[in-house]
Amino acid sequence: MIKVGIAGASGYTGLELIRLLANHTKVKLSVLTSETYQNNSIADVFPSLNGIIDINLQSLDSQALQSCDVVFLALPHTAGMDLVPQLMESDCKVIDLSADYRLKNPDDYLEWYSVTHTHPELLSQVVYGLPELNREKIKNAKGVANPGCYPTSVILALAPLLKTDWIDFESIISDSKSGISGAGRKTSITTHFAEANEGLTPYSLVNHRHTPEIEQELSNLAGKPIKISFSPHLIPMNRGMLSTIYINLTNKLNDEHLTEHYEKFYGNEFFVRILDKGKFAKTQSVSGSNFCDIGIKLDNRVNRLVLTSAIDNLIKGASGQAIQNMNIMLGFEEKTGLQSPAIFP
Ligand SMILES: NC(=O)c1ccc[n+]([C@@H]2O[C@H](COP(=O)([O-])OP(=O)(O)OC[C@H]3O[C@@H](n4cnc5c(N)ncnc54)[C@H](OP(=O)(O)O)[C@@H]3O)[C@@H](O)[C@H]2O)c1
């Protein structure tokens, strides 16, 4: 059995990793960390794990984590930045769920996160872990930067268009909505029940930190610089994320042709589902699963394409995708532990 460590096991993505890995046939949870709850059992922190996992949480300690074969860093940005090289130097594979190794230009990291990166030399070695688009590089990686949730929903929806001449590349707008677990378990005024419930709240308009990540990956795929308008919103539900993306077209297209093009692009990808003509992606169909559903709709009146892309922010947007990356890195069947359909209703 592969020994797994989770740094940040008491957070939402940490819990989701534990929940999914509890059903994984090839791994054994070995080290779980939390500063707040150290020496408590994880089942005391999350009673949903009672009778299933009984491991005591310990403080973040690189020695303990280095004894694992794979470590997931489910920590806020910067908290695990210096651990990545230590783990990569040992015989351990590391999958970082934070943004620390996603942006490949350290100047971008400084600009958007206001922090100087302490290991810029590693940025090119740590692979951006979007399996459907980067599988070959992930296979040989010692370190993977797991994509952000919004970027996953936006990049997967746009990728099939980036080598075509069908769209006006300067016209891309993503209007995206996230459930509240996207902000993590720590409390804040914005995510306080009375502030968020019964409301729909735009936040970080025009300067959300996922913007450079989306632009970096879209530009790499297109082979030319791409900028987008990105408008995130907080929606009062626990989990789920929907991006509705608008793009002006340069040619007249039809829905059948576009749908066929998307189906061909994603071929046999299990976790990306291209919806039948006329159907829209919705969070109810993916929440609790590792799927990304993509709907395609032409607005012929204004010659614009409207895409809908739905994921579970905690699964395909974080922990599920991280396990998908682990499966690829270790040569396991990619779907192992991830085949559950959405939880509905
Ligand atoms: N939530 C999402 O939907 C989502 C999606 C994609 C990516 N991510 C990224 O995944 C990472 C984890 O997010 P999350 O939502 O799980 O956050 P969270 O619920 O706030 O959990 C954070 C975890 O990190 C630990 N921690 C916090 N500060 C620490 C420090 N200085 N040293 C050691 N441990 C520390 C916390 O432990 P204690 O408080 O118990 O000490 C907790 O276990 C973040 O980088 C986030 O951006 C989140």
The ligand as a Gaussian input file, in Angstrom:
#p B3LYP/6-31G(d) Opt

LIG

0 1
 N      -11.921000      25.152000      -0.831000
 C      -11.841000      24.958000      -2.152000
 O      -12.859000      24.781000      -2.844000
 C      -10.499000      24.924000      -2.832000
 C      -10.453000      24.623000      -4.206000
 C       -9.208000      24.587000      -4.848000
 C       -8.056000      24.881000      -4.141000
 N       -8.133000      25.207000      -2.821000
 C       -6.879000      25.500000      -2.119000
 O       -6.582000      24.419000      -1.247000
 C       -5.903000      24.908000      -0.077000
 C       -6.682000      24.459000       1.161000
 O       -7.979000      25.034000       1.078000
 P       -9.148000      24.660000       2.102000
 O      -10.390000      25.220000       1.503000
 O       -9.086000      23.239000       2.474000
 O       -8.710000      25.562000       3.368000
 P       -9.182000      25.430000       4.900000
 O      -10.482000      24.724000       4.980000
 O       -9.075000      26.797000       5.464000
 O       -8.061000      24.485000       5.558000
 C       -6.732000      24.912000       5.689000
 C       -5.904000      23.830000       6.363000
 O       -4.563000      24.295000       6.475000
 C       -4.151000      24.275000       7.852000
 N       -3.316000      25.453000       8.085000
 C       -3.702000      26.755000       7.985000
 N       -2.640000      27.580000       8.185000
 C       -1.573000      26.770000       8.428000
 C       -0.198000      27.012000       8.715000
 N        0.286000      28.257000       8.752000
 N        0.604000      25.957000       8.922000
 C        0.137000      24.683000       8.890000
 N       -1.160000      24.391000       8.613000
 C       -2.006000      25.419000       8.381000
 C       -5.433000      24.286000       8.642000
 O       -5.183000      23.616000       9.866000
 P       -5.630000      24.146000      11.326000
 O       -6.459000      25.381000      11.109000
 O       -6.394000      23.019000      11.926000
 O       -4.368000      24.395000      12.001000
 C       -6.376000      23.483000       7.747000
 O       -6.158000      22.097000       7.971000
 C       -5.833000      26.426000      -0.224000
 O       -4.585000      26.802000      -0.735000
 C       -6.945000      26.736000      -1.243000
 O       -6.711000      27.904000      -1.981000
 C       -9.328000      25.222000      -2.147000

